[in-house]
Amino acid sequence: MSRPSDTHSIEQTHPASDCDVAYVGYRQSGQAIVEKRPGQERLTPERSLALVNHSPSGFEWGYGGSGPAQLALALLLDYTGAEAFALDHYQAFKTEVVSQLGCAGSDEYWRLTSSEIDAALRETTAEPVAPTI
């Protein structure tokens, strides 16, 4: 996906052709793993850590701490490609979405689709979100 200017809205930063994107989180040997699908590309904290260092030890979810904040920022950066947008909205996204994700046991996982992200952003931002087709 091309990197739009940071002043664009979600409608402009996330084209409808990417509507089949999903993020999946699970634990492997006690480590929190997040993958972008299709393709099973691992999401890492490096890009988000360069902007805000909440959790150098990595991602977490299911509560409102520093690991979930790092994950929320990384998800919005990856999903939108827009640093300014991600920085403006990741705390609300953490509260409304990432803190609610559950993964209690090693056999459990969570899945977050593009339509779920779009719906959450519609609720937490005043910016327009492109409808998924």
N, C-alpha and C positions, 0 to 999 in steps of 0.2 A: 504494500500500500504506500502511496506517496505520502510524504510528510507535509501536511498543509500548514499554513501560518497558524500560530497559536491563538489568533483572534477569531478563528472560525468557530461556528457552533458545531454541535454534534452532527447536525444534519449535513454539514459540509465535510466533516472529518471521517465519517463512517458510511461509505457507500453501501447501497442495498446489496451489491454483489457479495459482500462479506457477511450476509445474514446467517450463514450456516456455521459461524464460528462459535465454539463452546470452550469454556475453561473447566478443567476437572482437577479437583484437589483430593489427595489421599496421603496416607502415611506409609512410608517404606522404611523398615528398620528404625522406627521412631522419628524419622525425618519427614517434614512437611514437603510434599512435592506438588507442583502445579503444572499442568500441561495445557497447551492450546491445541485444540483439535478442529479440523482434521490435521493429521500430520504428527501428532504427539510431540510437538515442539515444547521443550521445557521452558517455562517462564522463570527467569532468575532475577534476583533483587538488584543486580549491579546498576542498571540504568536508573532505577528509582532512587537508589542510594546516592547517586551522583547529584540528585536534586535535594533530597531530604533524607538524613540518616536517622531513621527511627529504630531500625532493628538490623544491625550488621550480622546477626546470627541467622537471619532468614525470615521466611513468611510464617504466619500463623493465621488462625481464623477461629470464630466461635466466641469471641469476647471483644472488648473494646480497647485492647492494649496496643503496644508498639509494633508487634509482629503483624497484627491485622491492618494497622495503618500502612505499613510497608507494602503489604499485599494489595490493599485498595489503590494505592498510588501506582503500583506496577501494573495492575489490571487496567486502570484508566489510561495509562501511558500506552500500553500495548494496544488496547482497543481503539483509542482515538488517534494516537500518534501526535497529540497536541499537548505539549508540556504545560502551557499556561492553563488550559482547561483542566487537565489532571490535577495540577496544584490547587486550583480554585475549588475543586469539588470532591477530592478524595476523602476528606474527613467525614463529610455527609454520607458518602458512599460506604465508608467503613461502618458508620453507625447503622445505616439502613440495610446494608447487604452483608458485608464481610463478617460483622459481629454475629450475624444470624446463621452463618453456615455451620453445619454440624459434621463432625467426623470423630465419633467417640472411639470406635474400635479399628483395628488394623484392616479389617475386611470392608469397612465402610468408606464411602467417598461422597463428595458433593459435585454437582454439575451446575454451571452457570452459563446460560445461553445468551446469544446476542439480543434476543427479544427480551429476556429478563433484565439484561443490563440497560437496554433502551428504556424499558418501563421504569426501572429504578431511577434513571437519570431524569425522566420526565417528572417524577415525583420530587426529586431533590434539587433540581435546577430550574431556572427560569428560561433556559435556552431551549430552542426547538430541537426535537429529535426526529430524524427521518423515519418514517414508517417502514417496518420490515415487510418484504414482499415474499 
